[in-house]
Amino acid sequence: MNDKYIPFLVLATLFIIFNLYIFTKKILFLKSAISTNGIVKKVGSESSDNGASVYFQTVEFNTEQGKIFTVSSVMGSGWDKDSKGNSVKVLYNAKDPSNAVINDFKNIWGFESIVFFLGCIGLFVYYGEL
């Protein structure tokens, strides 16, 4: 075994353990979350170094109690730029409606997918070099 690849194993293990933690928290949130419709009120953008724009939505939604909250997308995309005024699904915690997420794959599972992918890369590097 080549010792220079041990840091990849350690980092991969940490990424996977962290991913299990955030995955479990997300599952618990989804089990108890309330679904509602929201309206995209604002679309912000950021430009990358290569000039491509990434768009982030800000969505306003009403709780079952009639209170108004907003939630912003946690991951941007290149196709949300014309979404202002559109209706989107939102999931929120009934006890804490500020804990909400836009109900699409990139906002629910995007971060978890990236962390899992990084952990897998570390494992592939380590075990590919044995």
C-alpha positions in Angstrom: 0.0 0.0 0.0 1.3 3.4 -0.9 1.1 5.8 2.1 0.8 8.9 0.0 -2.8 8.0 -0.8 -3.9 7.7 2.8 -5.1 11.3 3.0 -7.5 10.5 0.1 -8.9 7.7 2.2 -9.2 9.9 5.3 -10.9 12.7 3.4 -13.2 10.3 1.6 -14.3 8.8 4.8 -15.0 12.2 6.4 -17.0 13.3 3.3 -19.1 10.1 3.5 -19.7 10.4 7.2 -20.7 14.0 6.8 -22.9 13.1 3.9 -24.7 10.5 6.0 -25.3 13.1 8.7 -26.7 15.7 6.3 -28.7 13.0 4.4 -30.3 11.9 7.6 -31.2 15.4 8.6 -32.7 16.0 5.1 -34.8 12.8 5.3 -36.2 13.9 8.7 -37.0 17.3 7.3 -38.7 15.8 4.2 -40.8 13.4 6.3 -42.4 16.2 8.3 -42.3 19.1 5.7 -45.4 20.7 4.5 -45.7 21.3 0.8 -47.2 24.6 -0.6 -47.0 26.7 -3.7 -44.8 29.8 -3.8 -44.3 32.6 -6.3 -40.8 33.5 -7.7 -40.5 37.2 -6.6 -36.9 37.8 -7.6 -34.2 36.3 -9.7 -30.7 37.2 -8.9 -27.6 36.3 -10.9 -23.9 35.8 -10.5 -21.3 35.6 -13.2 -18.6 33.0 -13.3 -15.0 33.7 -14.5 -15.9 32.5 -18.0 -18.8 34.9 -18.3 -21.6 32.4 -17.8 -24.4 33.5 -15.5 -26.0 31.5 -12.7 -29.5 32.5 -11.5 -30.9 32.2 -8.0 -34.6 32.4 -7.2 -36.2 34.1 -4.2 -39.6 32.6 -3.6 -42.4 33.9 -1.4 -44.9 31.5 0.1 -47.7 31.4 2.6 -47.9 29.0 5.6 -51.0 27.2 6.6 -51.4 30.0 9.3 -51.3 32.7 6.5 -47.9 34.1 7.4 -45.6 35.1 4.5 -42.1 33.8 4.3 -39.4 33.8 1.6 -36.8 31.2 0.7 -33.9 31.5 -1.7 -32.5 28.7 -3.9 -29.3 27.3 -2.4 -27.9 26.3 -5.8 -28.2 28.4 -8.9 -28.8 27.3 -12.5 -28.5 28.6 -16.0 -32.2 28.2 -16.8 -34.0 30.1 -14.1 -33.5 33.6 -15.4 -37.0 34.0 -16.8 -38.8 32.4 -13.9 -40.0 35.6 -12.1 -43.7 35.3 -11.4 -43.8 31.5 -11.9 -45.3 29.2 -9.3 -43.0 26.7 -7.7 -43.4 24.1 -5.0 -41.9 24.8 -1.6 -41.4 22.5 1.4 -41.2 24.0 4.9 -41.0 23.0 8.5 -44.4 23.7 10.2 -42.7 24.6 13.5 -40.1 26.8 11.8 -41.3 28.1 8.4 -38.0 29.9 7.9 -36.6 26.4 7.4 -37.8 25.9 3.9 -36.5 24.7 0.5 -37.6 25.0 -3.1 -38.9 21.6 -4.0 -36.6 20.6 -6.9 -33.6 18.2 -7.1 -30.9 20.8 -7.1 -32.2 22.5 -4.0 -33.0 19.4 -2.0 -30.2 17.0 -3.0 -27.6 19.2 -4.8 -25.3 19.7 -1.8 -25.6 16.1 -0.6 -24.8 14.9 -4.1 -21.7 17.0 -4.4 -20.4 15.8 -1.0 -21.1 12.2 -1.8 -19.4 12.5 -5.2 -16.3 14.0 -3.5 -16.2 11.1 -1.1 -16.4 8.6 -3.9 -13.6 10.3 -5.8 -11.4 10.0 -2.8 -12.2 6.3 -2.5 -11.6 5.7 -6.1 -8.2 7.5 -5.9 -7.2 5.5 -2.8 -8.4 2.0 -3.9 -7.4 2.6 -7.5 -3.8 3.0 -6.4 -3.5 -0.1 -4.1 
